[in-house]
Amino acid sequence: MLQNTFQLRYYQQDAVNAFLNNHTNNGIIVCPTGCGKSLIISALANSFQESGVLVLQPNKEILEQNFEKYTNYANNGSIYSASLNKRELSQVTFATIGTVSKLPESVLKRFQILIIDECHLVGQYGQYADLIRIIKPKKLIGLTATPYRNDSKMGWVKYEMLTRKRDPIFHTIAYKYQIQDCIKDGFWCTLTYHTPVDYNTENLEKRGNDYKEEAIASYNFAIHLHEKIIGIVNESDKKHFLVFLTTIAECVHTEKLLINAGISCRAIHSKLAKKEREEILSDFKSGKIKVVLNVGVLTTGFDFPELDCLILCRPTMSLSLYYQMLGRAVRPHNNKNYADIYDLCGNVKYFGRIETLRFIGDDNRRLGLSSDTQILIKPPKSFMQKVFTEKVKNKDAGSLILQTGKFAGKTVEEVYTNSRWYVDFCIEKNTSYKPIFEKYIMEIHEQTKKINNF
C-alpha cells in the first residue's frame, strides 16, 4: 500500500521517469553524493512492485538506509541479508549480493526488475554479473555517483565509463544530474581547498590500479606527513575533522601523535568491533571527539552533514575513491558555511576540484568526463571536433589553451612556436586539435600576406 510521505525533487522524478516512460530498459542513473538516491530507489521499487523487484546493495549499512526510506514509501518490502540475520522474500526485496546470490535460480528468476545501488561495483565478472545473467531482468537499473572504473595497463591508469566497456553490463546513462546543477540547486555546500604539501607520487610503487599501500605508508612516515595534521587542527576553527589514511599502522601512529598533542582523537579501521566504531562516531558527531582517523571504512555510507573539514593523507589513482572521500563533506548544514579540504598528497592537483567534474558529450552511451585540470575520460572524437570547431569560430586560435595531451595548459601559439612537430603530428593524425592548429596556421599565412603586400 503506497504511503508516499515523500515529495520527490524534480531531478529525482526525472530519473524515475526515464524508466517509467520506457526510454530505456537498461541504464544507469547518475546522481551526486547527498542528493537522495535512496528516494529514487524507493519510487522505482514501488512503481514496479507488481513485477517483482530485487534491490541490491553492497553492504548492510547501505541496505538499512535504503530499506528505511522505502518503509516510509510503502509497506510491502522485506530484507534478505545474512549480515542482518533476515531472510524474507517479498514483492520488493532489499538484499545484499553475497546472500541473495545463493538462492536457487528458479527463485531468482521471479524478479523481473533488478535495481543495483552503487552499481560502479558491478564488473564484467563476479557475483553481480552472474546474477544478472541468471535473472535476465526486464529492467536493469543501476544507481551511482561515479559510473566509471579505472583500468591499469603497464602501470598506466585509464578511466573508463561503465557504458563504454566492451560488451557492457549497463547500456547507457539513462539520466544524469550534473554536480554543477546540484550546486546551483543548493544541495551541496561550498568547498575550500588547501594544498600545503608538495607531495611526490612519481616514485610510489604501484599495485594493480592504485599505489601500493606499503609504499604510501613508508613515504608518509619518511616525510613526517602525519605530524602536519596537528598544525592543521590547532590552527583551524573547524569543529569536525575526518582524516583519510592508507594503513592501520599509520592510523595507530597518528592517533598517538594527536592525543599526545592534546587533541581528542580516535581511529576507526577494520580491526575495530562494530559497537566500538558506532560509539566513536556518536562521540564524533556530538563534538566529544574532534578528530576521527579512518582507513577504508568511512568512504561510503557515512552521512554527517555537519562535517566541515577533511584531511587527505591517502594518495590514490582511483577517481571513484577520490570522489567518495571528498563526498563526505559536501552536504550543506546550518552549522557550517563551507567545508575545508586539506589535501596533503596531491589528489586535487591531479584530479581537479570535485565540483568541477562534469560529464561531457552528446551520446549517453559514450559520455566523457572533465574537470578543471584535465579531461579524465575522453568523449567521442566527433564531439571534441565539434567543441573545438565552435571555439575556433569564436576566438583567436593562437590564444586557445590545450586541455589534454603532452602540452596541456599551453596556448596554441606557444606550441606552434616551440614544438612544431606536435602541430604536424596532430594534423597528420587527424586529432581533435587538428582544426585549431589549421586555423592558427591560416591566420599566420594571412598575416604574412598582409606584411608582404604592405
N, C-alpha and C positions, 0 to 999 in steps of 0.2 A: 504493500500500500504506500503510495507516494505521500511523504510528509512535506517535502520541498520547503525546508526552512531557510534555504539559501537562494539569494538572488545572484545569478551569475554575472560577472563583469562582461563587457562587450566582447573582449577577445576570448574569454572562456566559452561564451556562447558560439562565437565564430568557429572555434576549434571543434566543438561538438557538432556543429552544422556541417563541417567538412565531411563527416562520416554519415550523418543523418540524411544528407541530400544526395548520397551515393556518388559524390565526386570521386571517391576512391574507396576501395575495399582493403587496401594495404598501404599503410603510410605511417609517418611519424609526426607527432605534434611537438613542436619545439616551443618551450616556454621557459623564460629565465627563472633562476632561483628566487623563491619567495613570492611567486605570482599565482599560487593556488592550483598546482597540478592535481592535487587530491580532489578538488571540487570538479574538475573536468572529468576525472575518472568516475566520480560518483554519478554525474549526469549521464555519461556514456553507458555505464553499467545499468543504470535504471532504465534508460531508453531501450536497451537491447535485452532486458531480462528474460523475455519470453523465449529467446533463442538459446538461453544458457550461456552465462558469461563467466569466464575464468580470468581473474585479475592476479597477475604475478608480480611479486616484489622480491628483491634480492635478499632481504633480511627481515627479521621480526619487528624491528623498530619502525621501519617504513610501513610494513603491513598494518601495525597497530594504528599509525597515523591515518592511513587511507581508510581503514575499516571504521574508525571513529567518525570520520566525515560522512561515510556512507550511511551509518546508522541514524544520522540526522536527516538523511535524504529519503531513506526507505527502510523497511523492517524485514526484508526477505533475504538478507545476506548471512554468510557464515564464514568461518575461518577453518582452513585446512593447513596446519603447520605443526610439526613435531616440536619445534622450539617453544611454541606457546601451549603445547600439550592439548591441542584441539584438532579434531579430525572430523569435521562435519561438512558434507556437500549439500549445496542448495542451488537455486536458480542463478544466484550470484555468489560465487565462491572466491574469497581472497586467500591466496596461498603463497607459500614460499616454494621456490623452484625445487629445492632439494627434497622436499617431502612429497609434493604432488607428482613429481616425475616417476615415483614408484608405483603409482596406480596402474591397474590393467588398462590396456589400450581401449577396450570396449567401454570403460568408464570415461576415459579422457575424451573420446570421440562424441560424447554427449554435448560437449561445449562447442558451440558454433562461433562464439565471439571470444577472441583472445586479446586481452589488454595487458601490456607489459610496461610497468613503471621502471624508470632508469634503464631504458632499452639500449643505451650505449654499451651495456654489458653483454648484449647478445652478439655472439660471434658466429662464424660460418659453421663451427662445430661445437659440440658440448651439449649440456642438458637442455638449454633453451632451443637450440636448433633441432635437436631430436624430438622434443615435444611438439614443436610447430609442424614438423613433417608427419607426426602421428595424427595430430588433430586435423590438419588441413583446414583451418578455420575459414568461415565465410568472410569474416572481417578480422584483420590483424592490425592492431593499433598499438603503436609504441609512443611513449612519452619520455622526454628528456630535455635537459637544458643544453646538453653537449652531444649532438648527433654525429660525433666523429671519433676516430681512434687514431693512435699513432702506430706506424709500422716501421720497423727498423731494417735497414739493408746496409750491410757492410759498415755499421757504425753511424750511418746517416739516417736521421729520423724524418719520416714523411707523414704528414697529417692527411687523413682521408675521410670524406663523408661516408656514412654507412650506406647511403643510397648509391654510391658510386663504385662500390666494390664489384668484383666480377661475380655474377650470379647472386645479387644481394638478397638478404632476408627481407628487408624493407625496400619497397619500390620507389617511394617518393616522399618528399616533405609535404605532408598534407596541409599543414598550417604552421606558420612561424610568427611569433610575436617578438619583434626585434627589441634588444636591450634599450636602444635609443627611444623607442615608443614607451617602454616600461618606465624609463626615467621621466619622460615628458608627462606621463600619466600620474607621476608621483608615487610609484610603488618601489623605487629604490632611493636610498639616501646618497648624498654626495660622498665621494671617496677622495682623500688627500694622500698623496704618495710621498714617501721619504726613502731615499736610497743612499744611506750614509757609508756603505761599504763598497769598495772596489773589489768585487768577488770574481775570481778567475776560474771558470769551469773548463777551460781548454784542456787541461791535463787530467781531469777527473776520469777515472776508468769507467767504462760503460758496461752494462749488462742488459742484454735484450733491448727494450725500448726506453731505458732510463739509465741514470747514473748508478753505479754500484754503491750500495748503502755504506759499506765499509770504507770506501774511498771518500765519500762525503764526510763521514764522521772523522776520519783521520785528518782531512784538510781543515775541518772546522775547529778541531782541537789545536791544530798547528798554528792557526791564525787567531786563536783565542776569541772566536766568534761569540761564544756563549756569554762571556763577560760583558759584551756590549749591550746585552738585554737589560742589565742593571741600570745603566745610564739612561736608557730609553724610558724605563718605567719611572725612575726617580724624577726625570725632567718633564714628564708628560702630565697633563691634567686629566687624562682619561681614567675611567673607573674600572673597566674590564679588559684585561689583556689575554688574548689567546695566542699561544706560540706554537708553531708547527716545526717539529724536529724530525729527523730521519731514523734514528736508532734509539733503543731503550737506554743504552749506555749514555748517550747524550742527555736524555731526559733525566736520568738519575743524577748525573753530574750537575746539570743546570739547576735542578731543584735544590740541591745543597748550596750552590752558589747564591741563589736568590734568598734562601732562608737565612744564610749567614750574613747577608747584606740587610737583613731586617725587613724583607718583602714577603708578605703572605703568599704562599705558592704551593701548588700541588701538581703532581704529574699523573697523567692518565695514559695507560698503554695496555696492551693485550694481556699482560700478566696480572692485572688487577681484576678482582672479582666484580661482578656486575653491581652488587649492592654498594661497594666502596666507590665505584665510578659515579653512581647516582647521588651519593652523599656529597662527593666533591663538586659535582655540577650544581647541586642545590645550594651549596655554600658559595659557589662562584656567582650564581645568579642573584643571591641575596646580598652580595658585596662582602661577605665574611672573608672570602679568598679573592685576592686581587688578580693573581696570575694563574692561569692553567696552561701547563705544557702538555702536548699530546703527540703521539706517534701513530699516525694512520687510523685514529679512532673517530675523530670529530670532523672529518672532511665531508661527510654526508649525513643527513638525518639529524643534525644538531641545529635546532632553531632557537635563537636567543636574540630577539630584535634589539635589545639594549646593548649588545656587544659593540664597543666603539673603538677597539684597537686590535689589529692583527700584527704579529711579528713573524715573518717568514725566514726561517733558518734552514729551509729544505729546498735546495735547488732541484729542478725537475725538467725533463724534456717532454713530460706529458701535459698537453694542453688541457685535457679534462681535469687532471689533478690541480693544475694551476687555477682553473676556473672554480673548482669546488672549494679550494682553500679560501679564495677571496670572497666567494659567495656567502661565507658565514657572516660577513659584516654588512651586507648590502641592504638588509631590511631597515626601513625607517622606524623611528620611535620618538615619542615626545621628549624623552630624556637625552637625546643626542641630536646635535645639529649636523654632524658629519662623522665619518669613521676614518681613523688614521690607518694607513697601511705602511708598515716599516718592512721593506724588502731588503734583507741583508745578503742576498745570494743571487742577484742578477735576473730574477724571473721577469720582472716588469720591463726591464730593458730589452729582453728578448721577445716576449710575447706581446707586449704593449699593455696599455691600461684596459682593464676588463670592460669598462663601459664603452670602449670604442670597438669591441668585437661586433662585427656586422656580417650577416650573410649577404653575399653578392651574386648576381646572375639573374637571368630571366627564365631559367629552366629548373623547376623544382626537383627534378631528378638529379641534376648535376650542379648544385649550388657550390659556390666557393665561400671563403671566409677571410675577412681582412681585419686588421687592427690599425692603430696609429703608427706602428713600427714596420709592418710588412703585410704582404698578402700571404696568409698562412696556408690556405687551400686555394689553388687557382681555379677560377670558373672556366668554362669552355673558352677556347681562343676566340670564337666568334663574338662572345660578349665583350672580351677585353678589346678586341679590334674596334667594336662599336663605341666603347667608352673613350678609347684613345682618339678615335676619329673626331668625336664630339669636342674633345679638349683641344685638338689641333685647330678645329674650326673657330673656336672662340678665344684662343690665346696664342701668343707668340710661342712658337715651338721651342726656341732656344732656352726659354725660361722654365719650361716644364721640368719637373723633378722625377727621376726614375723611381718607381716604387719597389721594384724587385730586381733580382739578379746581382751580378758582381759589383755594379756601380749604383746600387740603391742609395738614394739620398743626394745624388749629384744631378746637376742640370744637364740637359741635352747638349748645351753649348760646351760645358766642361768636358763631357765625354768625347764629343767630336774633336775638340782641340787637343786632348791629351791621350785619347785611346781610340784612334780612328779604326783600328782593327775590330773593335767591338761593334761599331756602327756598321761596318761592312758585313760582319757576321750576322747581325740582326736583320739586315736587308736580304742577305743571301738565303737565310734560313726561314724567311717569312714569319718572323716572330711578331708578337703583339706590338713591339716597339717600331716595327718597320715604317708605318705611316708617319710616325713622329719624326724619325730621322730623315725620311724622304722629304717631308715638309721643310725641315730645317735646311737641308741641302739646297732645296729650291729657293729658299729665302736668301741663302748666301749667293747663289747664282744671280738672282735678281739684283742684289746689292752690287755685285761685281759688274753687271751690265751697266748699271747707273753710273758707277765710278768711271768705267771705260768710255762712256758716252759724254761724260762731263767735259 
